[in-house]
């Protein structure tokens, strides 16, 4: 697997293709199929305290075929935290070891920036996702009650 940085303009088509092949997750989270707005949000959404240089976006590739996306940001919620905003795999890539490899990459990048913890939010309706994070050593930090989008989220955390 090859992991490389994605450009918000040049790589929109790649990101859109991954979202299209992982539409089941997007629909679960948003209630709608992915569209151009989904691609823009992948690159643009981040906590208000996180600047553009502290948000990184990666594509996961096998033989130049896009297999997934990884979005991480630094300094949220605490200065030495790395928040994993998205680790999304195409349907055909799930269960093949791409997730642990992408997480290892995120961990290496976070450590290189001096981060001490990783955090991720998992939807209550995504038990397979939560099982993945638990296998990787993440534990429950906090549960957030449903908001306007009806989802209960569980924030998981691990030291790195």
N, C-alpha and C positions, 0 to 999 in steps of 0.2 A: 504494500500500500504506500502511496505517495501522498504526503500532506503538504499543501502549498497555500500561501496567502492568496486571498481573493481581492480583486479590485472592485470597488462599488459600481463602476461604470462598465469596464471591460468584461467583467465576469457575470453580468446580470443573467445572461442566457443560461449559463451553467447552474446558477442558483435556482433559477426558475425550473430547470429540468429536474433538479433534485426535489424541489417542493412538489412538482407534479407526480413524481414516482413515490412520494411519501405523503400523498394527499390525505391518507387515513388519519395521520397524526394532526395535520393542520385542521382538518374538519373536526376532529375531537376537541381540539383546543379552542378554535374560533367559531365553530358551527357553520363554516363556509369553506368551499374549495379554495385552494391557493390561487392568487392572482398577482398582478404586477405590484399591488400594494404590499403583499407578503414579502416580495423580494426587497422592496425599498425598506420595509421595517427590519429585515434581517441586518441590513447595513446601518440603519439609522437609529434604531431603538437602543437606548442605554439609560441607566439611571442619570438623573440630572447632575450628580456630583462627578460623573465620569466623562472626561474629555475624549475627543476623537482619537487621540494618540494612545489612550488607555483601553481601547476596544479593538480586538483583533478578530478577523474572520478568515476561516480556512475552508478549503475544499478537500475532501478525501477522494482519492482516485485510485483505480486499479486499471493498469494499462491505458491510461488517459481517459477512462470512463469515469464520470462522476458517480461516487457511491454514497456521499454524505456531506454534511456541513457541520462545522464547529464554530461557535461564537463565544468568546470569552472577554471579560473585562477585568480591570485591575483597580484595586482601591475601593471596592464596594463589598459589603457595607462598611468594613473597617479598612484602614490604610494598607494593611498587609493581607487582604483577602483577594482571592481570585474567584469571580463569579462566573459559572458556566451558564451562559444564557440559552444555549442551544447545542445539543448534540443530536443530530437527526440523520438517520440512515435510510437509504432507499430500501424498499421492501425486500428486494433480492439480496441486499447486503446484510440483513439482520441475521444474527446468530452465527456469523462467519468470522468473528474476532475483530471486526473493524472498530467496535465500540471501545474495547480495552486499549487498542493501539491509539485511537484518537485521544482517549483520556490520558494515556502516557505522554503524548505530545503536549497536551494542555498542561500537564503537571511539570514537565521539563521547562516549558516557557514560563510558567508561573514562578518556579524556583529561581530561574535565571533573573527574574525581576525582583527577587527578594520576598515573594509572597510566602505566607506561613499556613494559610488555610485555603481550601476550595469549598465552594458552596454551590448548590444547585436546587432549583425548585421542581417538584414533580407533582403532576396532577393526580388527585385521588383516583381518577378514572383510568390511570395508566399503571396498573400493577406490574406489568412486565418491565416498564421503565424503572419503577422503584426497586424491583428485585435486582436489576442490573447495578444500580447505584449502591445498594446494600452489599452485593457481592464484591464491589470495588472498595469497600471499607467506609462508605458514607453512613452516618447515623442521623436519626431525626434530631433536628435542632428546634424547630418550631412549626406549628400548623397554623395556617391562615384560613379563617372562615371565608366562605364564598363571598365574592363581590358581585358586581353587575354582570360578570360573565358566567356566574353560577358555579364556578370551580372552587373546590377546596384544594389548597396547595400545601405541600409539605416541603419545608426547607430542610435539606440534608447538608451535612458538613463533615469534613475530615481534615485532619492535620496533614501537612505535606513537608 
